Amino acid sequence: MLSSLDSFPYTGATTIVDALEANLPIVTLTGETLREDLSAGMLRACELNHCIVRSIDAYLERARLLANHPELLLVTLLAV
């Protein structure tokens, strides 16, 4: 099973849309500027707040967690 990691600091709207259309869980790192918060805003609109992290350490930890525990991917996919 796959997951998607959003780019940073320039988050990608297309990245989010493509991942959601493919039913892939995605992790994004939010920031303070519009470009850094675009993906997080889209995920908030979809009520996917659990896919948004606020620090680089949390971003890496969430990515490792999803990579090492594929069963969590299913939970995230069911939320989408």
Backbone as XML, in Angstrom:
<?xml version="1.0"?>
<chain id="A" units="angstrom">
  <residue number="1" name="MET">
    <atom name="N" x="0.843" y="-1.167" z="0.000"/>
    <atom name="CA" x="0.000" y="0.000" z="0.000"/>
    <atom name="C" x="0.893" y="1.235" z="0.000"/>
  </residue>
  <residue number="2" name="LEU">
    <atom name="N" x="0.471" y="2.280" z="-0.640"/>
    <atom name="CA" x="1.259" y="3.494" z="-0.801"/>
    <atom name="C" x="0.699" y="4.641" z="0.018"/>
  </residue>
  <residue number="3" name="SER">
    <atom name="N" x="1.570" y="5.591" z="0.306"/>
    <atom name="CA" x="1.140" y="6.857" z="0.872"/>
    <atom name="C" x="1.871" y="7.947" z="0.120"/>
  </residue>
  <residue number="4" name="SER">
    <atom name="N" x="1.489" y="9.172" z="0.343"/>
    <atom name="CA" x="2.082" y="10.290" z="-0.370"/>
    <atom name="C" x="2.593" y="11.316" z="0.629"/>
  </residue>
  <residue number="5" name="LEU">
    <atom name="N" x="3.756" y="11.877" z="0.341"/>
    <atom name="CA" x="4.335" y="12.932" z="1.169"/>
    <atom name="C" x="4.300" y="14.219" z="0.372"/>
  </residue>
  <residue number="6" name="ASP">
    <atom name="N" x="3.717" y="15.234" z="0.934"/>
    <atom name="CA" x="3.618" y="16.522" z="0.268"/>
    <atom name="C" x="4.954" y="17.241" z="0.337"/>
  </residue>
  <residue number="7" name="SER">
    <atom name="N" x="5.228" y="18.056" z="-0.649"/>
    <atom name="CA" x="6.476" y="18.826" z="-0.675"/>
    <atom name="C" x="6.404" y="19.980" z="0.334"/>
  </residue>
  <residue number="8" name="PHE">
    <atom name="N" x="7.589" y="20.474" z="0.717"/>
    <atom name="CA" x="7.669" y="21.597" z="1.639"/>
    <atom name="C" x="8.943" y="22.375" z="1.344"/>
  </residue>
  <residue number="9" name="PRO">
    <atom name="N" x="8.963" y="23.663" z="1.409"/>
    <atom name="CA" x="7.959" y="24.567" z="1.968"/>
    <atom name="C" x="6.864" y="24.957" z="0.980"/>
  </residue>
  <residue number="10" name="TYR">
    <atom name="N" x="7.026" y="24.596" z="-0.273"/>
    <atom name="CA" x="5.999" y="24.940" z="-1.264"/>
    <atom name="C" x="5.085" y="23.749" z="-1.444"/>
  </residue>
  <residue number="11" name="THR">
    <atom name="N" x="4.012" y="23.734" z="-0.668"/>
    <atom name="CA" x="3.096" y="22.595" z="-0.723"/>
    <atom name="C" x="2.351" y="22.605" z="-2.050"/>
  </residue>
  <residue number="12" name="GLY">
    <atom name="N" x="1.979" y="21.427" z="-2.484"/>
    <atom name="CA" x="1.406" y="21.323" z="-3.815"/>
    <atom name="C" x="-0.059" y="20.996" z="-3.813"/>
  </residue>
  <residue number="13" name="ALA">
    <atom name="N" x="-0.855" y="21.863" z="-4.346"/>
    <atom name="CA" x="-2.288" y="21.601" z="-4.457"/>
    <atom name="C" x="-2.536" y="20.382" z="-5.333"/>
  </residue>
  <residue number="14" name="THR">
    <atom name="N" x="-1.788" y="20.261" z="-6.407"/>
    <atom name="CA" x="-1.952" y="19.113" z="-7.302"/>
    <atom name="C" x="-1.586" y="17.823" z="-6.589"/>
  </residue>
  <residue number="15" name="THR">
    <atom name="N" x="-0.570" y="17.874" z="-5.745"/>
    <atom name="CA" x="-0.163" y="16.688" z="-4.984"/>
    <atom name="C" x="-1.320" y="16.180" z="-4.132"/>
  </residue>
  <residue number="16" name="ILE">
    <atom name="N" x="-1.987" y="17.089" z="-3.466"/>
    <atom name="CA" x="-3.114" y="16.717" z="-2.602"/>
    <atom name="C" x="-4.266" y="16.153" z="-3.423"/>
  </residue>
  <residue number="17" name="VAL">
    <atom name="N" x="-4.635" y="16.840" z="-4.471"/>
    <atom name="CA" x="-5.757" y="16.398" z="-5.307"/>
    <atom name="C" x="-5.465" y="15.021" z="-5.904"/>
  </residue>
  <residue number="18" name="ASP">
    <atom name="N" x="-4.264" y="14.835" z="-6.438"/>
    <atom name="CA" x="-3.904" y="13.539" z="-7.023"/>
    <atom name="C" x="-3.955" y="12.424" z="-5.987"/>
  </residue>
  <residue number="19" name="ALA">
    <atom name="N" x="-3.427" y="12.682" z="-4.796"/>
    <atom name="CA" x="-3.432" y="11.667" z="-3.737"/>
    <atom name="C" x="-4.856" y="11.328" z="-3.311"/>
  </residue>
  <residue number="20" name="LEU">
    <atom name="N" x="-5.691" y="12.331" z="-3.132"/>
    <atom name="CA" x="-7.070" y="12.077" z="-2.714"/>
    <atom name="C" x="-7.850" y="11.333" z="-3.795"/>
  </residue>
  <residue number="21" name="GLU">
    <atom name="N" x="-7.633" y="11.694" z="-5.056"/>
    <atom name="CA" x="-8.315" y="10.991" z="-6.147"/>
    <atom name="C" x="-7.885" y="9.532" z="-6.233"/>
  </residue>
  <residue number="22" name="ALA">
    <atom name="N" x="-6.638" y="9.250" z="-5.854"/>
    <atom name="CA" x="-6.126" y="7.886" z="-5.882"/>
    <atom name="C" x="-6.368" y="7.153" z="-4.563"/>
  </residue>
  <residue number="23" name="ASN">
    <atom name="N" x="-7.089" y="7.799" z="-3.633"/>
    <atom name="CA" x="-7.348" y="7.227" z="-2.309"/>
    <atom name="C" x="-6.070" y="6.901" z="-1.545"/>
  </residue>
  <residue number="24" name="LEU">
    <atom name="N" x="-5.057" y="7.757" z="-1.706"/>
    <atom name="CA" x="-3.811" y="7.589" z="-0.978"/>
    <atom name="C" x="-3.788" y="8.528" z="0.220"/>
  </residue>
  <residue number="25" name="PRO">
    <atom name="N" x="-3.362" y="8.028" z="1.365"/>
    <atom name="CA" x="-3.184" y="8.942" z="2.494"/>
    <atom name="C" x="-1.999" y="9.843" z="2.209"/>
  </residue>
  <residue number="26" name="ILE">
    <atom name="N" x="-2.061" y="11.064" z="2.668"/>
    <atom name="CA" x="-0.993" y="12.021" z="2.428"/>
    <atom name="C" x="-0.631" y="12.712" z="3.730"/>
  </residue>
  <residue number="27" name="VAL">
    <atom name="N" x="0.633" y="13.054" z="3.856"/>
    <atom name="CA" x="1.110" y="13.810" z="5.010"/>
    <atom name="C" x="1.614" y="15.150" z="4.485"/>
  </residue>
  <residue number="28" name="THR">
    <atom name="N" x="1.162" y="16.240" z="5.094"/>
    <atom name="CA" x="1.638" y="17.558" z="4.720"/>
    <atom name="C" x="2.102" y="18.321" z="5.947"/>
  </residue>
  <residue number="29" name="LEU">
    <atom name="N" x="3.099" y="19.147" z="5.734"/>
    <atom name="CA" x="3.658" y="19.993" z="6.784"/>
    <atom name="C" x="3.145" y="21.405" z="6.569"/>
  </residue>
  <residue number="30" name="THR">
    <atom name="N" x="2.380" y="21.909" z="7.519"/>
    <atom name="CA" x="1.809" y="23.238" z="7.379"/>
    <atom name="C" x="2.831" y="24.301" z="7.770"/>
  </residue>
  <residue number="31" name="GLY">
    <atom name="N" x="2.624" y="25.505" z="7.265"/>
    <atom name="CA" x="3.525" y="26.602" z="7.569"/>
    <atom name="C" x="2.750" y="27.883" z="7.824"/>
  </residue>
  <residue number="32" name="GLU">
    <atom name="N" x="3.454" y="29.006" z="7.775"/>
    <atom name="CA" x="2.824" y="30.283" z="8.094"/>
    <atom name="C" x="2.383" y="31.083" z="6.879"/>
  </residue>
  <residue number="33" name="THR">
    <atom name="N" x="2.939" y="30.804" z="5.715"/>
    <atom name="CA" x="2.552" y="31.555" z="4.519"/>
    <atom name="C" x="1.502" y="30.782" z="3.734"/>
  </residue>
  <residue number="34" name="LEU">
    <atom name="N" x="0.848" y="31.457" z="2.804"/>
    <atom name="CA" x="-0.181" y="30.810" z="1.984"/>
    <atom name="C" x="0.383" y="29.593" z="1.262"/>
  </residue>
  <residue number="35" name="ARG">
    <atom name="N" x="1.566" y="29.733" z="0.661"/>
    <atom name="CA" x="2.165" y="28.617" z="-0.075"/>
    <atom name="C" x="2.472" y="27.439" z="0.841"/>
  </residue>
  <residue number="36" name="GLU">
    <atom name="N" x="2.807" y="27.736" z="2.091"/>
    <atom name="CA" x="3.136" y="26.670" z="3.033"/>
    <atom name="C" x="1.889" y="26.039" z="3.657"/>
  </residue>
  <residue number="37" name="ASP">
    <atom name="N" x="0.758" y="26.691" z="3.506"/>
    <atom name="CA" x="-0.467" y="26.222" z="4.165"/>
    <atom name="C" x="-1.539" y="25.771" z="3.172"/>
  </residue>
  <residue number="38" name="LEU">
    <atom name="N" x="-1.258" y="25.846" z="1.889"/>
    <atom name="CA" x="-2.260" y="25.526" z="0.876"/>
    <atom name="C" x="-2.777" y="24.094" z="1.002"/>
  </residue>
  <residue number="39" name="SER">
    <atom name="N" x="-1.876" y="23.144" z="1.065"/>
    <atom name="CA" x="-2.292" y="21.740" z="1.169"/>
    <atom name="C" x="-3.037" y="21.471" z="2.468"/>
  </residue>
  <residue number="40" name="ALA">
    <atom name="N" x="-2.552" y="22.052" z="3.556"/>
    <atom name="CA" x="-3.215" y="21.852" z="4.847"/>
    <atom name="C" x="-4.641" y="22.391" z="4.800"/>
  </residue>
  <residue number="41" name="GLY">
    <atom name="N" x="-4.840" y="23.522" z="4.152"/>
    <atom name="CA" x="-6.190" y="24.075" z="4.013"/>
    <atom name="C" x="-7.111" y="23.142" z="3.255"/>
  </residue>
  <residue number="42" name="MET">
    <atom name="N" x="-6.584" y="22.529" z="2.206"/>
    <atom name="CA" x="-7.393" y="21.584" z="1.427"/>
    <atom name="C" x="-7.744" y="20.357" z="2.269"/>
  </residue>
  <residue number="43" name="LEU">
    <atom name="N" x="-6.786" y="19.872" z="3.038"/>
    <atom name="CA" x="-7.050" y="18.709" z="3.883"/>
    <atom name="C" x="-8.026" y="19.052" z="5.004"/>
  </residue>
  <residue number="44" name="ARG">
    <atom name="N" x="-7.919" y="20.259" z="5.551"/>
    <atom name="CA" x="-8.891" y="20.673" z="6.577"/>
    <atom name="C" x="-10.305" y="20.698" z="5.995"/>
  </residue>
  <residue number="45" name="ALA">
    <atom name="N" x="-10.436" y="21.173" z="4.777"/>
    <atom name="CA" x="-11.749" y="21.222" z="4.123"/>
    <atom name="C" x="-12.330" y="19.825" z="3.942"/>
  </residue>
  <residue number="46" name="CYS">
    <atom name="N" x="-11.468" y="18.834" z="3.812"/>
    <atom name="CA" x="-11.908" y="17.438" z="3.665"/>
    <atom name="C" x="-11.989" y="16.725" z="5.017"/>
  </residue>
  <residue number="47" name="GLU">
    <atom name="N" x="-11.800" y="17.488" z="6.106"/>
    <atom name="CA" x="-11.816" y="16.947" z="7.465"/>
    <atom name="C" x="-10.761" y="15.862" z="7.668"/>
  </residue>
  <residue number="48" name="LEU">
    <atom name="N" x="-9.571" y="16.095" z="7.093"/>
    <atom name="CA" x="-8.458" y="15.162" z="7.220"/>
    <atom name="C" x="-7.329" y="15.798" z="8.032"/>
  </residue>
  <residue number="49" name="ASN">
    <atom name="N" x="-7.694" y="16.370" z="9.172"/>
    <atom name="CA" x="-6.719" y="17.062" z="10.014"/>
    <atom name="C" x="-5.600" y="16.145" z="10.497"/>
  </residue>
  <residue number="50" name="HIS">
    <atom name="N" x="-5.872" y="14.850" z="10.604"/>
    <atom name="CA" x="-4.848" y="13.917" z="11.070"/>
    <atom name="C" x="-3.711" y="13.748" z="10.056"/>
  </residue>
  <residue number="51" name="CYS">
    <atom name="N" x="-3.883" y="14.281" z="8.857"/>
    <atom name="CA" x="-2.843" y="14.209" z="7.826"/>
    <atom name="C" x="-1.940" y="15.441" z="7.835"/>
  </residue>
  <residue number="52" name="ILE">
    <atom name="N" x="-2.202" y="16.372" z="8.739"/>
    <atom name="CA" x="-1.462" y="17.636" z="8.801"/>
    <atom name="C" x="-0.565" y="17.628" z="10.034"/>
  </residue>
  <residue number="53" name="VAL">
    <atom name="N" x="0.712" y="17.955" z="9.822"/>
    <atom name="CA" x="1.646" y="18.066" z="10.945"/>
    <atom name="C" x="2.229" y="19.477" z="10.959"/>
  </residue>
  <residue number="54" name="ARG">
    <atom name="N" x="2.817" y="19.865" z="12.099"/>
    <atom name="CA" x="3.270" y="21.242" z="12.272"/>
    <atom name="C" x="4.783" y="21.409" z="12.422"/>
  </residue>
  <residue number="55" name="SER">
    <atom name="N" x="5.526" y="20.316" z="12.358"/>
    <atom name="CA" x="6.986" y="20.429" z="12.466"/>
    <atom name="C" x="7.642" y="19.397" z="11.561"/>
  </residue>
  <residue number="56" name="ILE">
    <atom name="N" x="8.891" y="19.666" z="11.209"/>
    <atom name="CA" x="9.620" y="18.716" z="10.366"/>
    <atom name="C" x="9.789" y="17.389" z="11.086"/>
  </residue>
  <residue number="57" name="ASP">
    <atom name="N" x="10.038" y="17.438" z="12.377"/>
    <atom name="CA" x="10.167" y="16.196" z="13.147"/>
    <atom name="C" x="8.879" y="15.383" z="13.104"/>
  </residue>
  <residue number="58" name="ALA">
    <atom name="N" x="7.746" y="16.054" z="13.252"/>
    <atom name="CA" x="6.455" y="15.359" z="13.189"/>
    <atom name="C" x="6.193" y="14.803" z="11.792"/>
  </residue>
  <residue number="59" name="TYR">
    <atom name="N" x="6.612" y="15.553" z="10.769"/>
    <atom name="CA" x="6.462" y="15.111" z="9.368"/>
    <atom name="C" x="7.230" y="13.806" z="9.151"/>
  </residue>
  <residue number="60" name="LEU">
    <atom name="N" x="8.491" y="13.802" z="9.588"/>
    <atom name="CA" x="9.313" y="12.602" z="9.431"/>
    <atom name="C" x="8.774" y="11.446" z="10.257"/>
  </residue>
  <residue number="61" name="GLU">
    <atom name="N" x="8.326" y="11.733" z="11.469"/>
    <atom name="CA" x="7.765" y="10.682" z="12.325"/>
    <atom name="C" x="6.491" y="10.091" z="11.720"/>
  </residue>
  <residue number="62" name="ARG">
    <atom name="N" x="5.605" y="10.931" z="11.212"/>
    <atom name="CA" x="4.372" y="10.433" z="10.592"/>
    <atom name="C" x="4.692" y="9.595" z="9.355"/>
  </residue>
  <residue number="63" name="ALA">
    <atom name="N" x="5.669" y="10.031" z="8.561"/>
    <atom name="CA" x="6.070" y="9.263" z="7.377"/>
    <atom name="C" x="6.629" y="7.902" z="7.789"/>
  </residue>
  <residue number="64" name="ARG">
    <atom name="N" x="7.492" y="7.886" z="8.817"/>
    <atom name="CA" x="8.041" y="6.614" z="9.308"/>
    <atom name="C" x="6.937" y="5.720" z="9.859"/>
  </residue>
  <residue number="65" name="LEU">
    <atom name="N" x="6.018" y="6.308" z="10.588"/>
    <atom name="CA" x="4.913" y="5.547" z="11.172"/>
    <atom name="C" x="4.092" y="4.863" z="10.081"/>
  </residue>
  <residue number="66" name="LEU">
    <atom name="N" x="3.746" y="5.614" z="9.045"/>
    <atom name="CA" x="2.962" y="5.040" z="7.956"/>
    <atom name="C" x="3.754" y="3.977" z="7.188"/>
  </residue>
  <residue number="67" name="ALA">
    <atom name="N" x="5.060" y="4.205" z="7.029"/>
    <atom name="CA" x="5.895" y="3.233" z="6.315"/>
    <atom name="C" x="6.061" y="1.936" z="7.106"/>
  </residue>
  <residue number="68" name="ASN">
    <atom name="N" x="6.162" y="2.052" z="8.423"/>
    <atom name="CA" x="6.411" y="0.878" z="9.263"/>
    <atom name="C" x="5.150" y="0.176" z="9.743"/>
  </residue>
  <residue number="69" name="HIS">
    <atom name="N" x="4.002" y="0.827" z="9.613"/>
    <atom name="CA" x="2.739" y="0.235" z="10.073"/>
    <atom name="C" x="1.675" y="0.393" z="8.988"/>
  </residue>
  <residue number="70" name="PRO">
    <atom name="N" x="1.755" y="-0.437" z="7.965"/>
    <atom name="CA" x="0.817" y="-0.302" z="6.844"/>
    <atom name="C" x="-0.642" y="-0.437" z="7.244"/>
  </residue>
  <residue number="71" name="GLU">
    <atom name="N" x="-0.921" y="-1.054" z="8.368"/>
    <atom name="CA" x="-2.319" y="-1.168" z="8.804"/>
    <atom name="C" x="-2.907" y="0.212" z="9.104"/>
  </residue>
  <residue number="72" name="LEU">
    <atom name="N" x="-2.072" y="1.169" z="9.492"/>
    <atom name="CA" x="-2.548" y="2.532" z="9.736"/>
    <atom name="C" x="-2.955" y="3.223" z="8.435"/>
  </residue>
  <residue number="73" name="LEU">
    <atom name="N" x="-2.372" y="2.806" z="7.342"/>
    <atom name="CA" x="-2.754" y="3.367" z="6.046"/>
    <atom name="C" x="-4.209" y="3.079" z="5.757"/>
  </residue>
  <residue number="74" name="LEU">
    <atom name="N" x="-4.646" y="1.878" z="6.077"/>
    <atom name="CA" x="-6.039" y="1.519" z="5.839"/>
    <atom name="C" x="-6.979" y="2.398" z="6.649"/>
  </residue>
  <residue number="75" name="VAL">
    <atom name="N" x="-6.617" y="2.661" z="7.892"/>
    <atom name="CA" x="-7.435" y="3.536" z="8.742"/>
    <atom name="C" x="-7.517" y="4.922" z="8.113"/>
  </residue>
  <residue number="76" name="THR">
    <atom name="N" x="-6.384" y="5.438" z="7.628"/>
    <atom name="CA" x="-6.364" y="6.749" z="7.012"/>
    <atom name="C" x="-7.191" y="6.741" z="5.732"/>
  </residue>
  <residue number="77" name="LEU">
    <atom name="N" x="-7.068" y="5.686" z="4.936"/>
    <atom name="CA" x="-7.838" y="5.604" z="3.696"/>
    <atom name="C" x="-9.331" y="5.566" z="3.971"/>
  </residue>
  <residue number="78" name="LEU">
    <atom name="N" x="-9.734" y="4.890" z="5.025"/>
    <atom name="CA" x="-11.155" y="4.812" z="5.347"/>
    <atom name="C" x="-11.684" y="6.178" z="5.747"/>
  </residue>
  <residue number="79" name="ALA">
    <atom name="N" x="-10.822" y="7.018" z="6.312"/>
    <atom name="CA" x="-11.232" y="8.376" z="6.688"/>
    <atom name="C" x="-11.457" y="9.240" z="5.449"/>
  </residue>
  <residue number="80" name="VAL">
    <atom name="N" x="-10.762" y="8.930" z="4.353"/>
    <atom name="CA" x="-10.920" y="9.689" z="3.115"/>
    <atom name="C" x="-12.189" y="9.248" z="2.491"/>
  </residue>
</chain>
